[in-house]
Amino acid sequence: MSRRLVLGSALLPWITALPARGQSAPTRLLLGFPPGGTVDQISRHLSARLGEGVRVEARVGGGGRHAVEELMKAPADGSTLLLTPVSMVTLYPHLYPQLGYGAADPVPVAALASLGFALGVGPAVPASVRTLADLVGWVRAGGSSLPGYGTPGPGTPPHFIGALFERGAQCTLPHVAYRGAAPAMRDLLGGQLAVYIGPEGDFLPHLAAGGGGTVRVLAVAGERRSRFLPEVPTFAEQGHSGAGLDRREVYALFLPRQARPELAQQIAARARAVLAEPATATLLARLGLQEAAGGPAELGEVVRADHAAWGPIVSRVGFTPES
């Protein structure tokens, strides 16, 4: 997962300024992904603005769920916040029976930004492959001996998008799970990986760099085209539709279970002020993100709807941690 968390850096000044009436001031901002990709840029951006004793802690592993589990162990006094993709809260309870939390456990604070996912190919795929139909034809014809599609991790939304596409296209495209976006993109650019499915923002720097066709985005997930990749058709436009291929992600702040509603409201109000600043809009656009403002009630609704939507998708794919 990649450029979204940079937004967290803009939030730290007001997080550290929160009055401590009856609770501790925030001292930890938890992140669930390793250095290198989106999260790496976020972490470095955050660390430059920490100040006032707030520190960023990356609890890497489990495709982001270890950070949520760490949040669940934290006291509900406001000293610990989590910045995470909502799917870590809504999807994983369907996948892991021994998970240390349920979808209703983390206390929703504020939705910050949303992003779409995309499927792209690298130099290992012939330049003649320009559409999903081309890709399927190339794979069926023997393509290459390289691994199929890479994602930032097993059981993540890109993994499910790839599995649904593979089934619908009736072709064999094995999944390769990476520990984050950065190593997957390195292999894609280096020709060791044929296809990568991940956040749109992971592709944007390489497209902007004028890579001469080195990286080509063939499709975006979602109900409509991306404003960042307007020339790229959706999966549905290319004949691959259905639940799962229309998924988007929301990045949001959460507090530990049983945190007081007043604290969540207070932080959400500050988040709205930051999101209203022109500089924030510029930052979001640069990172391939769209504003997704919403307080505890709105984010709570997103969590409930997303959790309900993922259940049938998981059943259809049949993914288990052992598979």
Buried (B, 14 or more C-beta within 10 A) or exposed (E): BBBBBBBBBBBBBBBBEBEEEEBEBBBBBBBBBBBBBBBBBBBEBBEEBBEEEBEBBBBBBBBBBBBBBBBBEBEBBBBBBBBBBBBBBBBBBBBBEEBBBEBBBBBBBBBBBBBBBBBBBBBBBEEEBBBBBBBBBBBEEEBEEBBBBBBBBBBBBBBBBBBBBBBBBEBEBEBBBBBBBBBBBBBBBEBBBBBBBBBBBBBBBBBEEEBEEBBBBBBBBBEEBBEBBEEBBBBBBBEBBBEBBBBBBBBBBBBBBEBBEEBBBBBBEBBEEBBEEEEBBEBBEEBBBBBBBBBBEBBBEBBBEBBEBBEEBBEBBEBEEEE
